[in-house]
Amino acid sequence: MASNGANVWFTGGLKSSAAINEVHKSADSGANWSQVTQTTPFPVRKNHFFAHYDSKLWIMGGSNDTVKLNDVYWSADTDAAVWGFSSYAPWSARENGSLLVYNS
């Protein structure tokens, strides 16, 4: 999950035991959720890193149903419906880590 103070988002995860790339958003601290998009330019993934930093949402790494990933995507769109590819991270593909935004 990631938040900019006004909205909370989550993306990816599992649905019926398969990795997904949906994006969901809540404007009321998670009481109600709306699906922003069913698919995104980034591949399906689970166990990924997700944060809000520099007025953008960032998604990094994780794994799909077969391999670990090290790609990085971002969205500056307030609804998180439009995503851009940033790069492949300089670190090896990984999942189940932590991502911390400090003092932003």
Long-range contacts (C-beta under 8 A, 24 or more apart in sequence): 1-50, 2-50, 2-51, 2-52, 2-57, 2-58, 3-52, 4-52, 4-55, 7-78, 9-36, 9-50, 9-52, 9-57, 9-80, 10-50, 11-40, 11-48, 11-50, 11-59, 11-80, 12-44, 12-45, 12-46, 12-48, 12-50, 12-59, 12-62, 13-46, 14-46, 18-44, 18-65, 19-44, 19-45, 19-46, 19-63, 19-64, 19-65, 20-44, 21-45, 23-80, 23-81, 25-79, 25-80, 36-79, 36-80, 36-81, 37-80, 37-81, 40-73, 40-83, 41-73, 41-83, 41-84, 41-85, 42-71, 42-73, 42-83, 42-85, 43-69, 43-71, 45-69, 46-95, 47-95, 47-96, 48-95, 49-97, 49-98, 49-99, 50-99, 51-99, 51-100, 51-101, 52-101, 52-104, 53-101, 53-104, 54-104, 58-86, 58-99, 59-83, 60-89, 60-99, 61-89, 61-93, 61-94, 61-95, 61-97, 62-95, 63-93, 63-95, 67-93, 68-93, 68-94, 68-95, 69-93, 69-95, 70-94
